[in-house]
Structure formats: C-alpha cells, structure tokens
C-alpha cells in the first residue's frame, strides 16, 4: 500500500484582499490588430504545503488525462519530489496527487513507490539513485500520460558528486490504479558522449504523428554542458531514441548550456536555455537545427536579468510567452533572485521579451520559485505550477511556508494549439 501524506491543509484560493491574490483579477491586453485582442486573467491557488524545517516539496508539475475526470473533464495529475533540506538536491521520494474537477478538490498526496530512490551498483559501488526533475505530459497518439525526467546518482552519504552517470528517465501513468509505472532509462547511442545526459526540467514538444522532440543536456567528459534535441518515439510502453539535432555549446568557462525547453509557435520552434550568467534563446525551422544562441533581453535592449535558473514557455495560438525569474525586482534577499515568477510576451522575430507586458504570476515570499512547470489544461486555461523551495535556511522569515502554487491563466480566446484530446 502506498504511503499517504496529509500535508494538504485544504485548498486555498488567494483573493484580491491578500498580497498574493492581488494579481488574480488583472485583465491584460497584449496585442494589436483588427481581431479581438488576446487577453487573460490570472488566479492563484495553493492546494498543499509542506515544510517541517527538514523537508519541503519541489518540482510540482502537472499533466492531464483527457476524459478521466468528472463529467468528461480531464484528470490533472501533479507529481513532485521531496527535498531533504540538509543537503543539495537530495530528493528522497516521488509523490503525486490528482484532481478530477480542475482543482476544486484534490486527492491526498501519495508516495509513488515505483519511483522511489533505489540502491544500484554504479561504477562498482552500491549507491542511491533517485528520479527527479520530472515533467508529465499527455501523449495523444499513445493515449498515455508520459512523464520524463532524469536520474540523480548520489554517493553513499547521499551527496551529489561532480563526476557521475545520468540518464533520461521516463514513466507512464495508469488512471485506473492511480499509479506510475516502474521508471525506465532511455537508451542512448554513444555511451561516452551521453554518459551524463538527461531531460531534467525540460519542456518537450509532441509532433502530430506522435514523435517527440525532447531537449536534453549532456556533459561529455572534460567539457561543459551541451544541449541537443532528440527525436524519439513512444509506443505506449517504451521510449525510443531515433536521432538528435545540433549540439549547442557555449564553452566560456561556465557549466555551459543546460535545462533547455522547447515550444512551437507560428511555424517555428523556440528553445530557451539555462546558463550560469544569463539565459539564452534560439529558434529553428525544424526543431533540430538551430540558429546561434543569443542572450535573453528586453525589447529596450537591456539584459533580462535571468541567470542560473530555468525558463519555460507558455504558448497560445495567438501569442508566445516566457515565464522566468530575474534580478532587479527588489529581490536581492532571494537565492539567485529566483522569485517572484514573471510572465511576459515574447517577440518571435527579435527573440526579445516585451517589457510592458511583464506581470507577476507568483509573488516572492523569500523562498525560491525557479523550478516550475507549465501545463495546458484546456483551450481556455493554462497552469504554471511551482513550490516554495525552502532553502537557504531562514527564508521563511519573509513569509514562505512551503506552499505549492497554481497560477491559473484564463484566456479570452481559445488556444487552438491545445492538443490534449483523447
């Protein structure tokens, strides 16, 4: 029997009278032209929280199972890791909860035993290996909720070491049993080049024929991180590597490029990339071969201010948006300026963020918000999900309490890119 954790104090919706809820009733005109402008309103919910001084939730990301909810609604399944605050990136378990009524009610958070860390022999030594940085997404052609992340190999003291193997890890969800399958590793070519390779915290793009364009980052021995996009197939049970595209590298004395995310908008693919000093972006016609990377900037030419954390896409048929964190928001007390969480529209021609459209999705309360996910719930609603990562010690003095947040984006026009259908 799976372990259930009652760290859900009841669904909390933050209304306009609270600090957080002050964003919930905004109406945001974002584009010009003859047709009705693309607008959206924002809401913010907190379905759960967990912080006991030693552990908290991280990586809450959601995927849908069309038709599995109440009255024909999608079931929304959210996965998350526990973080041991005594170390760095120590993930001791994978958990999940779901809602069948788009968030009005949630199940208890339950440990996913098939996904818990395992003891494995790595380089001749028995060591714990965890699944983390997981992202569920509906795969329409197989009819499966397919989640993809990567493995974290620890030493015997549960510490991450620099030289270690890493794999892309995947699993799929059974709505009848409410369980995830045993995780599997994606088999890659060239075991030397892809010895340390994975798809942690990445947004993939599924093609109409069911093929997956899956960004990964890898660290060939003795070099910095590089990024490439894999073309894969999924038959409902097994994920298969087919080929990969350009190998994007920025050898500048840092860790290179990593945690990439991919989307498709108006006939082009867009790839955003994490870097120690500043975020980068590039685009492509085929999703495999990309133009030279360029730093993220506002449309006035100034630096976006995002660095050493991920960025992800919100994509509507009438507009392309970036979700990110940055410097310069009265947030010097937040680790790597990873809160608040912003959203703004992107100019797809110049690859610049339109400053006048920037809004706060999730306000900062001292804890970092840099590890988050994006989920299209329907043609009319997109969610951004994030948890307050309760490090470093003392961040709670600014008001954070380990909450999981759902920032709801309600569109005034249907998103014709939404493909979450049976």
Secondary structure, 3 states (H helix, E strand, C coil): CCCEECCCCCCEECCCCCCHHHHCCCCCCCCCCCCCCCCEEEEEEEEEECECCCEEEEEEEEEEECCCCHHHCCEEEEEEEEEECCCCCCEEEEEEEEECCCCCCCCCEEECHHHCCEEEEECCEEEEEEEEEEEEEEECCCCEEEEEEEEEEECCCCCECCCCCECEEEEEEECCCCEECCCEECCCCCCCCCCEEECCCCCCEECCCCCEEEEEEECCCCCCEEEEEEEEEECCCCEEEEEECCCEECCCCCCEEEEEEEEEECCEEEEEEEECCCCEEEEECCCCCECCCEECEECCCCECCCCCCCCEEEEECCEEEEEECCCCCCCCCCHHHCCCEEEEEEECCCCEECHHHCEEEECCCCCECCCEEEEECCCCEEEEEEECECCCCCHHHHCCCCEEEEEEEEECCCCCCCCCCC
